[in-house]
Amino acid sequence: MACHKIFEALGDPTRLAIVERLSINGPTPTVELVSDLGMTRQAATKHLQILENSGIVRSETKGRVILRMVEPAAMHEAKDWMDRHAQRWSRRLDALASYLDS
């Protein structure tokens, strides 16, 4: 999965709120998850589809209930990407500090 899809999906405040809820509450029925988002069911479904397409959220059907849950692998991939880039920037900033000190 490309990290840019993950970051694009998390860049929206509504989708970020959904992921935060799932991270705190664990697997949650769709109806309960989106009930107080202040949007139509169609809009909420669109946000959930984007999260699923990015690999952040997956769904599982149990009878007539659709449970949504965070997919840890996608979150680990994003964290690994950020860690690599943080290390690179840290080295660059250290080099700049050394240059400015000399």
CNS distance restraints for C-alpha pairs under 8 A (distance, minus, plus):
assign (resid   1 and name CA) (resid   5 and name CA) 7.68 0.50 0.50
assign (resid   1 and name CA) (resid  54 and name CA) 7.33 0.50 0.50
assign (resid   1 and name CA) (resid  55 and name CA) 7.15 0.50 0.50
assign (resid   1 and name CA) (resid  74 and name CA) 7.53 0.50 0.50
assign (resid   2 and name CA) (resid   6 and name CA) 7.09 0.50 0.50
assign (resid   3 and name CA) (resid   7 and name CA) 6.27 0.50 0.50
assign (resid   3 and name CA) (resid  77 and name CA) 7.09 0.50 0.50
assign (resid   3 and name CA) (resid  78 and name CA) 5.90 0.50 0.50
assign (resid   3 and name CA) (resid  81 and name CA) 7.43 0.50 0.50
assign (resid   4 and name CA) (resid   8 and name CA) 5.96 0.50 0.50
assign (resid   5 and name CA) (resid   9 and name CA) 6.08 0.50 0.50
assign (resid   5 and name CA) (resid  54 and name CA) 5.31 0.50 0.50
assign (resid   6 and name CA) (resid  10 and name CA) 6.22 0.50 0.50
assign (resid   6 and name CA) (resid  51 and name CA) 7.94 0.50 0.50
assign (resid   6 and name CA) (resid  54 and name CA) 5.33 0.50 0.50
assign (resid   6 and name CA) (resid  55 and name CA) 7.26 0.50 0.50
assign (resid   6 and name CA) (resid  56 and name CA) 6.82 0.50 0.50
assign (resid   6 and name CA) (resid  74 and name CA) 7.38 0.50 0.50
assign (resid   6 and name CA) (resid  78 and name CA) 7.02 0.50 0.50
assign (resid   7 and name CA) (resid  11 and name CA) 5.90 0.50 0.50
assign (resid   7 and name CA) (resid  78 and name CA) 7.67 0.50 0.50
assign (resid   8 and name CA) (resid  12 and name CA) 7.40 0.50 0.50
assign (resid   9 and name CA) (resid  15 and name CA) 6.69 0.50 0.50
assign (resid   9 and name CA) (resid  16 and name CA) 7.80 0.50 0.50
assign (resid   9 and name CA) (resid  50 and name CA) 6.43 0.50 0.50
assign (resid   9 and name CA) (resid  51 and name CA) 6.01 0.50 0.50
assign (resid   9 and name CA) (resid  54 and name CA) 6.71 0.50 0.50
assign (resid  10 and name CA) (resid  15 and name CA) 5.95 0.50 0.50
assign (resid  10 and name CA) (resid  16 and name CA) 5.08 0.50 0.50
assign (resid  11 and name CA) (resid  15 and name CA) 7.65 0.50 0.50
assign (resid  11 and name CA) (resid  16 and name CA) 7.00 0.50 0.50
assign (resid  12 and name CA) (resid  16 and name CA) 6.10 0.50 0.50
assign (resid  13 and name CA) (resid  17 and name CA) 6.07 0.50 0.50
assign (resid  14 and name CA) (resid  18 and name CA) 6.30 0.50 0.50
assign (resid  14 and name CA) (resid  37 and name CA) 7.77 0.50 0.50
assign (resid  14 and name CA) (resid  47 and name CA) 7.67 0.50 0.50
assign (resid  15 and name CA) (resid  19 and name CA) 6.27 0.50 0.50
assign (resid  15 and name CA) (resid  47 and name CA) 6.13 0.50 0.50
assign (resid  15 and name CA) (resid  48 and name CA) 7.50 0.50 0.50
assign (resid  15 and name CA) (resid  51 and name CA) 7.13 0.50 0.50
assign (resid  16 and name CA) (resid  20 and name CA) 6.14 0.50 0.50
assign (resid  17 and name CA) (resid  21 and name CA) 6.15 0.50 0.50
assign (resid  18 and name CA) (resid  22 and name CA) 6.26 0.50 0.50
assign (resid  18 and name CA) (resid  33 and name CA) 7.19 0.50 0.50
assign (resid  18 and name CA) (resid  34 and name CA) 7.78 0.50 0.50
assign (resid  19 and name CA) (resid  23 and name CA) 6.01 0.50 0.50
assign (resid  19 and name CA) (resid  56 and name CA) 7.99 0.50 0.50
assign (resid  19 and name CA) (resid  57 and name CA) 7.66 0.50 0.50
assign (resid  19 and name CA) (resid  70 and name CA) 6.76 0.50 0.50
assign (resid  20 and name CA) (resid  24 and name CA) 6.24 0.50 0.50
assign (resid  21 and name CA) (resid  25 and name CA) 5.86 0.50 0.50
assign (resid  21 and name CA) (resid  26 and name CA) 7.78 0.50 0.50
assign (resid  21 and name CA) (resid  33 and name CA) 7.57 0.50 0.50
assign (resid  22 and name CA) (resid  26 and name CA) 4.97 0.50 0.50
assign (resid  22 and name CA) (resid  27 and name CA) 6.34 0.50 0.50
assign (resid  22 and name CA) (resid  28 and name CA) 6.75 0.50 0.50
assign (resid  22 and name CA) (resid  33 and name CA) 7.98 0.50 0.50
assign (resid  22 and name CA) (resid  68 and name CA) 7.54 0.50 0.50
assign (resid  22 and name CA) (resid  69 and name CA) 5.94 0.50 0.50
assign (resid  22 and name CA) (resid  70 and name CA) 6.17 0.50 0.50
assign (resid  23 and name CA) (resid  69 and name CA) 7.90 0.50 0.50
assign (resid  23 and name CA) (resid  70 and name CA) 6.53 0.50 0.50
assign (resid  26 and name CA) (resid  69 and name CA) 6.22 0.50 0.50
assign (resid  26 and name CA) (resid  70 and name CA) 7.59 0.50 0.50
assign (resid  27 and name CA) (resid  67 and name CA) 5.82 0.50 0.50
assign (resid  27 and name CA) (resid  68 and name CA) 5.41 0.50 0.50
assign (resid  27 and name CA) (resid  69 and name CA) 4.54 0.50 0.50
assign (resid  27 and name CA) (resid  70 and name CA) 7.64 0.50 0.50
assign (resid  28 and name CA) (resid  32 and name CA) 6.76 0.50 0.50
assign (resid  28 and name CA) (resid  33 and name CA) 6.10 0.50 0.50
assign (resid  28 and name CA) (resid  67 and name CA) 5.16 0.50 0.50
assign (resid  28 and name CA) (resid  68 and name CA) 5.38 0.50 0.50
assign (resid  28 and name CA) (resid  69 and name CA) 6.66 0.50 0.50
assign (resid  29 and name CA) (resid  33 and name CA) 6.13 0.50 0.50
assign (resid  29 and name CA) (resid  65 and name CA) 6.29 0.50 0.50
assign (resid  29 and name CA) (resid  66 and name CA) 5.50 0.50 0.50
assign (resid  29 and name CA) (resid  67 and name CA) 4.30 0.50 0.50
assign (resid  29 and name CA) (resid  68 and name CA) 6.14 0.50 0.50
assign (resid  30 and name CA) (resid  34 and name CA) 6.23 0.50 0.50
assign (resid  30 and name CA) (resid  65 and name CA) 7.67 0.50 0.50
assign (resid  30 and name CA) (resid  66 and name CA) 5.85 0.50 0.50
assign (resid  30 and name CA) (resid  67 and name CA) 5.95 0.50 0.50
assign (resid  30 and name CA) (resid  68 and name CA) 6.22 0.50 0.50
assign (resid  31 and name CA) (resid  35 and name CA) 5.71 0.50 0.50
assign (resid  34 and name CA) (resid  41 and name CA) 7.75 0.50 0.50
assign (resid  34 and name CA) (resid  44 and name CA) 6.39 0.50 0.50
assign (resid  37 and name CA) (resid  44 and name CA) 7.84 0.50 0.50
assign (resid  39 and name CA) (resid  43 and name CA) 6.23 0.50 0.50
assign (resid  39 and name CA) (resid  44 and name CA) 6.57 0.50 0.50
assign (resid  40 and name CA) (resid  44 and name CA) 6.33 0.50 0.50
assign (resid  41 and name CA) (resid  45 and name CA) 6.05 0.50 0.50
assign (resid  42 and name CA) (resid  46 and name CA) 6.28 0.50 0.50
assign (resid  43 and name CA) (resid  47 and name CA) 6.47 0.50 0.50
assign (resid  44 and name CA) (resid  48 and name CA) 6.29 0.50 0.50
assign (resid  45 and name CA) (resid  49 and name CA) 6.08 0.50 0.50
assign (resid  46 and name CA) (resid  50 and name CA) 6.33 0.50 0.50
assign (resid  47 and name CA) (resid  51 and name CA) 6.34 0.50 0.50
assign (resid  48 and name CA) (resid  52 and name CA) 6.14 0.50 0.50
assign (resid  48 and name CA) (resid  57 and name CA) 7.62 0.50 0.50
assign (resid  49 and name CA) (resid  53 and name CA) 5.96 0.50 0.50
assign (resid  50 and name CA) (resid  54 and name CA) 6.15 0.50 0.50
assign (resid  51 and name CA) (resid  55 and name CA) 6.39 0.50 0.50
assign (resid  51 and name CA) (resid  56 and name CA) 5.45 0.50 0.50
assign (resid  51 and name CA) (resid  57 and name CA) 5.43 0.50 0.50
assign (resid  52 and name CA) (resid  56 and name CA) 5.89 0.50 0.50
assign (resid  52 and name CA) (resid  57 and name CA) 4.77 0.50 0.50
assign (resid  52 and name CA) (resid  58 and name CA) 5.53 0.50 0.50
assign (resid  52 and name CA) (resid  59 and name CA) 7.81 0.50 0.50
assign (resid  55 and name CA) (resid  71 and name CA) 6.72 0.50 0.50
assign (resid  55 and name CA) (resid  74 and name CA) 5.85 0.50 0.50
assign (resid  56 and name CA) (resid  70 and name CA) 5.80 0.50 0.50
assign (resid  56 and name CA) (resid  71 and name CA) 5.14 0.50 0.50
assign (resid  56 and name CA) (resid  72 and name CA) 7.40 0.50 0.50
assign (resid  56 and name CA) (resid  74 and name CA) 5.38 0.50 0.50
assign (resid  56 and name CA) (resid  75 and name CA) 6.66 0.50 0.50
assign (resid  57 and name CA) (resid  68 and name CA) 6.58 0.50 0.50
assign (resid  57 and name CA) (resid  69 and name CA) 5.49 0.50 0.50
assign (resid  57 and name CA) (resid  70 and name CA) 4.48 0.50 0.50
assign (resid  57 and name CA) (resid  71 and name CA) 5.21 0.50 0.50
assign (resid  58 and name CA) (resid  68 and name CA) 5.78 0.50 0.50
assign (resid  58 and name CA) (resid  69 and name CA) 5.54 0.50 0.50
assign (resid  58 and name CA) (resid  70 and name CA) 6.38 0.50 0.50
assign (resid  58 and name CA) (resid  71 and name CA) 6.19 0.50 0.50
assign (resid  59 and name CA) (resid  66 and name CA) 6.41 0.50 0.50
assign (resid  59 and name CA) (resid  67 and name CA) 5.47 0.50 0.50
assign (resid  59 and name CA) (resid  68 and name CA) 4.50 0.50 0.50
assign (resid  59 and name CA) (resid  69 and name CA) 6.32 0.50 0.50
assign (resid  60 and name CA) (resid  66 and name CA) 5.71 0.50 0.50
assign (resid  60 and name CA) (resid  67 and name CA) 5.20 0.50 0.50
assign (resid  60 and name CA) (resid  68 and name CA) 6.58 0.50 0.50
assign (resid  61 and name CA) (resid  65 and name CA) 5.78 0.50 0.50
assign (resid  61 and name CA) (resid  66 and name CA) 4.47 0.50 0.50
assign (resid  61 and name CA) (resid  67 and name CA) 6.14 0.50 0.50
assign (resid  62 and name CA) (resid  66 and name CA) 6.23 0.50 0.50
assign (resid  62 and name CA) (resid  67 and name CA) 7.27 0.50 0.50
assign (resid  71 and name CA) (resid  75 and name CA) 7.00 0.50 0.50
assign (resid  72 and name CA) (resid  76 and name CA) 6.14 0.50 0.50
assign (resid  73 and name CA) (resid  77 and name CA) 6.17 0.50 0.50
assign (resid  74 and name CA) (resid  78 and name CA) 6.34 0.50 0.50
assign (resid  75 and name CA) (resid  79 and name CA) 6.18 0.50 0.50
assign (resid  76 and name CA) (resid  80 and name CA) 6.02 0.50 0.50
assign (resid  77 and name CA) (resid  81 and name CA) 6.26 0.50 0.50
assign (resid  78 and name CA) (resid  82 and name CA) 6.25 0.50 0.50
assign (resid  79 and name CA) (resid  83 and name CA) 6.06 0.50 0.50
assign (resid  80 and name CA) (resid  84 and name CA) 6.22 0.50 0.50
assign (resid  81 and name CA) (resid  85 and name CA) 6.33 0.50 0.50
assign (resid  82 and name CA) (resid  86 and name CA) 5.90 0.50 0.50
assign (resid  83 and name CA) (resid  87 and name CA) 6.19 0.50 0.50
assign (resid  84 and name CA) (resid  88 and name CA) 6.39 0.50 0.50
assign (resid  85 and name CA) (resid  89 and name CA) 6.14 0.50 0.50
assign (resid  86 and name CA) (resid  90 and name CA) 5.94 0.50 0.50
assign (resid  87 and name CA) (resid  91 and name CA) 6.25 0.50 0.50
assign (resid  88 and name CA) (resid  92 and name CA) 6.34 0.50 0.50
assign (resid  89 and name CA) (resid  93 and name CA) 6.02 0.50 0.50
assign (resid  90 and name CA) (resid  94 and name CA) 6.06 0.50 0.50
assign (resid  91 and name CA) (resid  95 and name CA) 6.16 0.50 0.50
assign (resid  92 and name CA) (resid  96 and name CA) 6.19 0.50 0.50
assign (resid  93 and name CA) (resid  97 and name CA) 6.08 0.50 0.50
assign (resid  94 and name CA) (resid  98 and name CA) 6.18 0.50 0.50
assign (resid  95 and name CA) (resid  99 and name CA) 6.16 0.50 0.50
assign (resid  96 and name CA) (resid 100 and name CA) 6.11 0.50 0.50
assign (resid  97 and name CA) (resid 101 and name CA) 6.04 0.50 0.50
assign (resid  98 and name CA) (resid 102 and name CA) 6.30 0.50 0.50
